Amino acid sequence: MYHDRKELIEQLEQARASKVLLYVTGDKPGWETQISPDVSDAFVDHLDSIGVVQKISLVLYTRGGNTLAAWSLANLITQFCDEFEVIIPHKCHSAGTLISLGSHNIVMTKQATLGPIDPSVTTPLNPLVAGAQQPDARVSVSVEGVQGFITLAKKEVGIKKDESLSNILVELSKQIHPLVLGEVIRAREQIQMLAKKLIVNQVTDPERVEEVIKFLTSESGSHDYTINRREGRNLGLKIESPDNALYSVVKDLYDDFRDELQLNQPLDWESYLGTDKIKDYVIKRCLLESVQGGSDYFVSEGTLSRVQLQTPTGPQDAINDARKFEGWRKET
């Protein structure tokens, strides 16, 4: 709970001689959240409460999200401090890694991981998810996945003639809308540009910068590839290992928000309802907290009820989710 985390955040502030922000986007299976532009105003409120200071430490747990939102948050924080630090207790992938590139220092625990920053594109024109419960669910198109397909055609299959490559692109456009393919190319160029602008506090040698960005955007092989602190140092990033005292505080902080957000427990309405026919729920899914600014949390609230649906094969039991509210609330 925030009361307990507040004490741990205060301990972190003393240990790091900084002001601390905690930002968690939950990855509870079936209930995931991401770095998103809608958190910007809350970040501004917290930073205004903190004021302009020498150093800010961002404790960050995320599987990723919107790259432009990540870019904006990294730049926003640096407007309020001379030294920006990211503390990673566990996962800090994709757009989270992009934020970390904009810091002056990265503190990583033994289990902490960064990840590739190749984005995915999701638009109303993306292919539909076959068999999805939501009829308008769309498949995210991986930027590097499209590039990998073209590379495969060139290198592995041996296609070299312009006419043959054109045919490959025509077939690809039958599966993915041409405007989505155009967005993929734009996103690939954009993420490389953003990374080069952010990484200046981590890596200064131009050749090394190109190597790091190339690895993070294409050479890691998969978006699910994880980068531990040893590999991060080998890339040239400024990564610090916490001592035992600091590790203990960071681990306790992680354990607290993990348990409150139930990150390791999949969404299971049947178990949640139990023997009840109707039950209200309030589920926190994302956190932004500081000592000075209190706790902002993204929450879903609603009522579950057991219903019976009429189907072509006869009556079928189901659980109805009547969502009453979904958005940000504040606890002070």
Phi, psi and omega per residue, in radians:
M1 nan 2.769 -3.057
Y2 -1.006 -0.663 -3.132
H3 -0.999 -0.756 3.133
D4 -1.255 -0.718 -3.131
R5 -1.152 -0.587 3.132
K6 -1.019 -0.723 3.106
E7 -1.134 -0.691 3.122
L8 -1.195 -0.674 3.091
I9 -1.097 -0.696 3.095
E10 -1.092 -0.682 3.083
Q11 -1.113 -0.701 3.099
L12 -1.107 -0.708 3.137
E13 -1.067 -0.697 3.109
Q14 -1.207 -0.735 -3.100
A15 -1.178 -0.598 -3.061
R16 -1.790 -0.003 -3.084
A17 0.873 0.886 -3.062
S18 -2.608 3.035 2.944
K19 -1.727 2.427 -2.971
V20 -2.016 2.353 2.971
L21 -2.004 2.432 3.040
L22 -1.975 2.155 3.118
Y23 -2.254 2.057 -3.102
V24 -2.203 2.132 2.949
T25 -1.840 2.006 -3.007
G26 -1.194 2.548 3.088
D27 -2.108 0.558 3.042
K28 -0.973 2.153 -3.073
P29 -0.952 2.189 -3.117
G30 1.507 -0.037 -3.064
W31 -2.489 0.596 -3.005
E32 -1.254 2.605 2.979
T33 -2.209 2.892 -3.077
Q34 -2.396 2.869 2.968
I35 -1.053 2.200 -2.984
S36 -2.509 2.669 3.126
P37 -1.059 -0.375 -3.069
D38 -1.231 -0.127 3.112
V39 -1.576 -0.108 -3.015
S40 -1.023 -0.832 -3.104
D41 -1.089 -0.680 3.119
A42 -1.133 -0.685 3.080
F43 -1.058 -0.772 3.136
V44 -1.050 -0.756 3.138
D45 -1.069 -0.758 3.126
H46 -1.136 -0.767 -3.122
L47 -1.182 -0.624 3.050
D48 -1.103 -0.678 3.108
S49 -1.156 -0.618 3.125
I50 -1.314 -0.709 -3.088
G51 1.483 -3.125 3.106
V52 -1.419 2.131 -3.049
V53 -2.324 3.042 -3.136
Q54 -1.213 -0.756 -3.003
K55 -2.495 2.413 3.027
I56 -2.197 2.312 3.082
S57 -1.945 2.193 3.117
L58 -1.828 1.964 3.008
V59 -1.441 2.069 -2.943
L60 -2.200 2.186 3.012
Y61 -2.247 2.064 -3.094
T62 -2.877 2.672 2.994
R63 -1.719 -0.005 3.079
G64 2.224 -2.776 -3.121
G65 2.624 -2.568 -3.055
N66 -1.282 2.142 -3.058
T67 -1.191 -0.658 3.122
L68 -1.194 -0.596 3.067
A69 -1.137 -0.723 3.110
A70 -1.099 -0.768 3.094
W71 -1.015 -0.800 -3.114
S72 -1.139 -0.712 -3.129
L73 -1.153 -0.742 3.119
A74 -1.071 -0.762 3.128
N75 -1.210 -0.628 3.118
L76 -1.081 -0.826 -3.102
I77 -1.076 -0.710 -3.105
T78 -1.190 -0.248 3.049
Q79 -1.319 -0.262 -3.071
F80 -1.896 0.072 -3.105
C81 -2.727 2.835 3.043
D82 -1.558 -0.463 -3.117
E83 -2.280 2.163 -3.119
F84 -1.997 2.209 -3.089
E85 -2.206 2.481 3.050
V86 -1.982 2.278 3.091
I87 -1.946 2.146 -3.039
I88 -1.990 1.877 3.121
P89 -1.375 -0.491 -3.080
H90 -2.677 -1.692 -3.066
K91 -1.632 2.354 3.054
C92 -2.602 1.356 -2.941
H93 -1.852 2.835 2.980
S94 0.917 -2.002 -3.124
A95 -1.080 -0.463 3.049
G96 -1.153 -0.693 3.061
T97 -1.112 -0.660 3.107
L98 -1.065 -0.751 3.069
I99 -1.048 -0.749 -3.120
S100 -1.079 -0.602 3.115
L101 -1.084 -0.449 -3.133
G102 -1.486 0.023 -3.119
S103 -1.589 2.908 3.051
H104 -1.522 -0.396 -3.080
N105 -2.694 2.491 3.119
I106 -2.129 2.146 3.060
V107 -1.755 2.105 -3.097
M108 -2.158 2.289 3.020
T109 -1.296 3.085 -3.134
K110 -1.087 -0.590 -3.091
Q111 -1.651 -0.037 -3.094
A112 -1.229 2.526 3.120
T113 -2.440 2.478 2.916
L114 -1.704 -3.124 3.132
G115 -2.744 2.996 3.095
P116 -1.018 2.668 -3.108
I117 -1.915 0.292 3.085
D118 -1.195 2.162 -3.061
P119 -1.484 2.907 2.972
S120 -1.991 2.650 -3.121
V121 -1.929 2.227 3.083
T122 -2.241 2.027 3.136
T123 -2.368 2.929 3.070
P124 -1.087 -0.236 -3.140
L125 -1.650 -0.041 3.114
N126 -1.121 2.758 3.103
P127 -1.073 2.576 3.108
L128 -1.290 2.594 3.068
V129 -1.409 2.059 -3.105
A130 -1.176 2.270 3.061
G131 1.296 0.218 -3.116
A132 -1.263 2.620 3.111
Q133 -1.151 -0.626 3.073
Q134 -1.589 2.060 -3.023
P135 -1.123 -0.351 -3.123
D136 -1.779 0.230 3.138
A137 -1.142 2.362 -3.063
R138 -2.025 2.583 3.070
V139 -1.379 2.258 3.027
S140 -1.269 2.363 -3.133
V141 -1.758 2.031 -3.139
S142 -1.280 2.256 3.124
V143 -1.040 -0.851 -3.114
E144 -1.289 -0.392 3.063
G145 -1.134 -0.756 3.096
V146 -1.130 -0.777 3.136
Q147 -1.109 -0.660 3.124
G148 -1.130 -0.619 3.114
F149 -1.135 -0.753 3.136
I150 -1.164 -0.711 3.111
T151 -1.105 -0.702 3.096
L152 -1.029 -0.769 -3.132
A153 -1.091 -0.659 -3.093
K154 -1.314 -0.825 -2.978
K155 -1.581 -0.902 -3.005
E156 -1.377 -0.766 -3.127
V157 -1.421 -0.424 3.082
G158 1.519 0.363 3.123
I159 -1.338 2.162 -3.082
K160 -2.225 -0.503 -3.081
K161 -1.236 2.510 -3.128
D162 -1.038 -0.669 -3.118
E163 -1.121 -0.705 -3.134
S164 -1.180 -0.720 3.097
L165 -1.118 -0.647 3.095
S166 -1.077 -0.710 3.119
N167 -1.117 -0.677 3.106
I168 -1.074 -0.771 -3.134
L169 -1.162 -0.612 3.094
V170 -1.108 -0.786 3.121
E171 -1.125 -0.685 3.123
L172 -1.115 -0.682 -3.126
S173 -1.214 -0.304 3.057
K174 -1.288 -0.457 3.137
Q175 -1.633 -0.596 -3.112
I176 -2.206 2.241 -3.083
H177 -0.964 2.393 -3.129
P178 -0.936 -0.628 3.124
L179 -1.179 -0.561 3.067
V180 -1.200 -0.702 3.090
L181 -1.089 -0.682 3.074
G182 -1.109 -0.696 3.096
E183 -1.128 -0.609 3.104
V184 -1.063 -0.831 -3.138
I185 -1.108 -0.735 3.124
R186 -1.093 -0.742 -3.128
A187 -1.130 -0.636 -3.139
R188 -1.137 -0.773 3.123
E189 -1.193 -0.627 -3.105
Q190 -1.176 -0.774 -3.087
I191 -1.131 -0.615 3.098
Q192 -1.175 -0.700 3.111
M193 -1.130 -0.794 -3.133
L194 -1.109 -0.734 -3.134
A195 -1.097 -0.723 3.132
K196 -1.109 -0.648 3.131
K197 -1.239 -0.633 -3.063
L198 -1.404 -0.550 -2.939
I199 -1.338 -0.029 -3.027
V200 -1.058 -0.457 3.114
N201 -1.487 -0.172 -3.136
Q202 -1.797 -0.799 -3.075
V203 -2.339 2.303 -3.107
T204 -1.915 -0.487 -3.129
D205 -1.181 2.123 -3.061
P206 -0.995 -0.706 -3.127
E207 -1.168 -0.726 3.108
R208 -1.121 -0.680 3.099
V209 -1.000 -0.810 3.140
E210 -1.088 -0.703 -3.130
E211 -1.139 -0.774 -3.132
V212 -1.100 -0.829 -3.096
I213 -1.171 -0.665 3.108
K214 -1.093 -0.722 3.126
F215 -1.143 -0.764 -3.071
L216 -1.254 -0.412 -3.080
T217 -1.802 -0.297 -3.086
S218 -2.613 -0.692 -2.953
E219 -1.406 -0.176 3.127
S220 -1.277 -0.276 2.986
G221 1.583 -0.534 -3.107
S222 -2.683 2.556 3.103
H223 -1.153 -0.375 -3.133
D224 -1.533 -0.020 3.121
Y225 -1.107 2.392 -3.131
T226 -1.985 2.543 -3.072
I227 -2.081 1.961 3.118
N228 -1.435 3.103 -3.017
R229 -1.192 -0.514 3.108
R230 -1.158 -0.793 3.124
E231 -1.187 -0.607 3.088
G232 -1.069 -0.737 3.089
R233 -1.121 -0.699 3.134
N234 -1.098 -0.502 3.070
L235 -1.257 -0.361 -3.131
G236 1.925 0.105 -3.135
L237 -1.366 2.628 3.133
K238 -1.490 1.685 -3.032
I239 -2.109 2.293 -3.119
E240 -1.949 2.438 3.026
S241 -1.647 2.290 3.134
P242 -1.253 2.553 3.006
D243 -1.298 3.097 -3.041
N244 -1.058 -0.690 -3.116
A245 -1.158 -0.793 3.137
L246 -1.168 -0.715 3.132
Y247 -1.037 -0.702 -3.123
S248 -1.072 -0.737 -3.141
V249 -1.189 -0.795 -3.122
V250 -1.101 -0.720 3.129
K251 -1.138 -0.747 3.104
D252 -1.087 -0.673 3.119
L253 -1.125 -0.784 3.101
Y254 -1.067 -0.824 -3.123
D255 -1.014 -0.654 -3.093
D256 -1.174 -0.892 -3.120
F257 -1.277 -0.483 3.057
R258 -1.081 -0.777 -3.111
D259 -1.218 -0.697 -3.119
E260 -1.191 -0.715 3.135
L261 -1.475 -0.097 3.140
Q262 0.904 0.904 -3.019
L263 -1.105 -0.506 -3.074
N264 -1.609 0.049 -3.068
Q265 -1.951 2.061 3.128
P266 -1.098 2.722 3.082
L267 -1.201 2.133 -3.103
D268 -2.466 1.608 -3.095
W269 -1.127 -0.563 -3.122
E270 -1.078 -0.806 3.117
S271 -1.191 -0.621 -3.129
Y272 -1.136 -0.744 3.128
L273 -1.242 -0.660 -3.102
G274 1.081 -2.195 3.140
T275 -1.626 -0.027 -3.129
D276 -1.296 2.613 3.054
K277 -1.579 -0.446 3.134
I278 -2.568 2.464 -3.084
K279 -2.778 2.347 3.059
D280 -1.397 2.672 3.065
Y281 -2.409 2.613 3.020
V282 -2.379 1.987 -3.057
I283 -2.178 2.027 3.052
K284 -1.341 2.422 -3.054
R285 -2.221 -0.228 -3.075
C286 -2.745 2.531 -3.095
L287 -2.283 2.477 2.931
L288 -2.404 1.996 -2.975
E289 -2.422 2.657 2.997
S290 -2.723 2.873 3.094
V291 -1.148 -0.747 -3.043
Q292 -1.343 -0.598 -3.003
G293 -1.829 0.008 -3.132
G294 1.338 -2.657 -3.064
S295 -2.142 2.094 2.945
D296 -1.799 2.373 -3.139
Y297 -2.469 2.442 3.061
F298 -1.530 2.232 -2.988
V299 -2.370 2.591 2.982
S300 -1.994 2.273 -3.123
E301 -2.258 2.442 -3.138
G302 -3.027 -2.943 -3.138
T303 -2.278 2.238 3.066
L304 -1.705 2.491 3.090
S305 -2.572 2.565 3.082
R306 -1.453 2.263 -3.134
V307 -2.309 2.905 3.085
Q308 -2.118 2.133 -3.119
L309 -1.729 2.502 3.057
Q310 -1.611 2.065 -3.127
T311 -2.093 2.908 3.121
P312 -0.997 -0.438 -3.137
T313 -1.673 0.081 3.131
G314 2.044 -3.125 -3.138
P315 -1.081 2.490 3.140
Q316 -2.417 2.270 3.110
D317 -1.257 2.459 3.132
A318 -2.630 2.969 3.099
I319 -2.041 2.184 -3.132
N320 -1.673 2.311 3.108
D321 -1.882 1.834 3.098
A322 -1.676 1.680 -3.091
R323 -1.302 2.197 -3.114
K324 -1.761 -0.567 -3.127
F325 -2.722 2.509 3.032
E326 -2.619 2.020 -3.119
G327 2.907 -2.850 -3.056
W328 -1.617 2.403 2.992
R329 -2.222 2.893 -3.080
K330 -2.216 2.384 3.023
E331 -2.101 2.235 -3.100
T332 -1.974 nan nan
